[in-house]
Amino acid sequence: MRKVAIDDVDVERSPLGVHSVRKPVSDALGTEHFAMNYFELKPGESFSGGLHTHHDQEEVFYVLEGEATFDVADEPSSEATEPVTVSAGEVIRFPPGQYQEGYNDDEEESVVGFAFGAPSSKHDWESIESVLHCSECGEETGHGLSLTDENRFEFTCQECGNEVTF
């Protein structure tokens, strides 16, 4: 058994700089088969930084305070997304392979919530696909994701192989 207080979990921000507060609770608990992250999103911030899917993990988001918006799609295209609002006290689930991006589009209020993932507590970076505009081929395409030795994200266009690091 292991117990932690959310306030005692260190903040670990995304290399993309898309949120101010992300606390990897599952790391503090030492989980192996379940991921849990606590977020506080200021206006304009997001959980992940872009439209993406996990081919190996389902995700559930619980909004504790505020109202989050999720753009949801069944294909890797921002033009195919449908916005879904999740209010305080509500949850939303994404199966493996469904594209989503969650963010705070309120101009004044913050969003506080949790992201849960299973069946693993750590990402298999090769099983994540992000949707980005490729500067090389000029298309909005799925990009493979990897984590560099310097803990930076490297995106690889699945159409032309162009690599971009953040």
RAGI-V93772 format. One record per run of one state. SS is the DSSP state (h for helix, s for strand, l for the rest). FROM is the first residue (numbers start at 1). LEN is the number of residues. If there is no record, write none. Layout:
# RAGI-V93772
ss:SS from:FROM len:LEN
ss:SS from:FROM len:LEN
This chain:
# RAGI-V93772
ss:l from:1 len:5
ss:h from:6 len:3
ss:l from:9 len:2
ss:s from:11 len:1
ss:l from:12 len:9
ss:s from:21 len:4
ss:h from:25 len:5
ss:l from:30 len:5
ss:s from:35 len:7
ss:l from:42 len:4
ss:s from:46 len:1
ss:l from:47 len:5
ss:s from:52 len:3
ss:l from:55 len:3
ss:s from:58 len:8
ss:l from:66 len:1
ss:s from:67 len:7
ss:l from:74 len:4
ss:h from:78 len:3
ss:l from:81 len:1
ss:s from:82 len:6
ss:l from:88 len:3
ss:s from:91 len:4
ss:l from:95 len:4
ss:s from:99 len:5
ss:l from:104 len:7
ss:s from:111 len:8
ss:l from:119 len:6
ss:h from:125 len:3
ss:s from:128 len:6
ss:l from:134 len:6
ss:s from:140 len:8
ss:l from:148 len:5
ss:s from:153 len:5
ss:l from:158 len:5
ss:s from:163 len:3
ss:l from:166 len:1
